Amino acid sequence: MRLAGKHALITGASQGIGRATALALAREGADIAINHYPDPDGAHRRNAEAVAAEVHALGRRSLVLGADVAQEKPSADMVAQAIREFGALDILVNNAGILRDATLRNLTRQQWDDVLDVNLGSMFNCAKPASSHMRERETGSIVNIASVIGLTGNFGQTNYAAAKAGAIGFTKSLAREMARYGVRVNAVAPGFMDTDMTRTIDPEIKENIRKQIPLGHFGTAEDIAAAILFLVSDDARYITGEVLSVNGGWYM
Ligand code: NAP
């Protein structure tokens, strides 16, 4: 097992790519802290608890941690709790993300702030305390989930593209800061994946996108989880500051 004895925290892990990553890392021996948007009695919590049960079934420990990663203090408290309960944190996957699509002409300041805060602000909020802990231990790995849209831009997504391009700049800068401590920082840039995030795309538009993907289909959450697993494992021990595109060839 590639991650035996490691402890990971994954943001937005109650479904989609986060859930698939939790299971992929657990299968390789890691204990998993599963973050979800806080709603003590609601669907987010129940989904996160279901993922925790799947992690348990794989023989690993799991924690369910509700915290709005757009907010600094709850994020820092969450990272501290994961470190306290696991004893250490080896892996952070900054995965939580949202869309609030509109052309700039129609985009509200609130939609701009929400997308920047959840997709990019969360990386500051979680990586700051986690990297401080990793620096002290002189080991660790952080993976930030960007997007192909951060590389290409997209109609109606100035907010999302800015956040995801920001995630790439953040990744490369933090990789430079942390390399001397033996901590690696990388990004994964997914293309179009079959998750809740893309399920609302109009079927006609979806079919047009599909035709432009050289491999001929949308990817799965498991395709991204496999890339994340590679980056956090020792197989990638000489890789830092990299952006791994997983997009079926849609953008090369
Ligand atoms: P998803 O199914 O919508 O999952 C997003 C996750 O983010 C959910 O688990 C959600 O948690 C969590 N989240 C949202 N706001 C949060 C907050 N304030 N605090 C804590 N958690 C929060 O979408 P996905 O496709 O798996 O997306 C995962 C990541 O991949 C995102 O960063 C997304 O931008 C990126 N990505 C996806 C695609 C794609 O095609 N699907 C392409 C490129 C990049 P709750 O369910 O608890 O709200």
Boltz pocket constraint, residues with backbone or C-beta under 6 A from the ligand:
constraints:
  - pocket:
      binder: B
      contacts: [[A, 11], [A, 12], [A, 13], [A, 14], [A, 15], [A, 16], [A, 17], [A, 18], [A, 35], [A, 36], [A, 37], [A, 38], [A, 44], [A, 45], [A, 67], [A, 68], [A, 69], [A, 70], [A, 94], [A, 95], [A, 96], [A, 97], [A, 98], [A, 118], [A, 119], [A, 145], [A, 146], [A, 147], [A, 148], [A, 189], [A, 190], [A, 191], [A, 192], [A, 193], [A, 194], [A, 195], [A, 196], [A, 197], [A, 198], [A, 221]]
      max_distance: 6.0
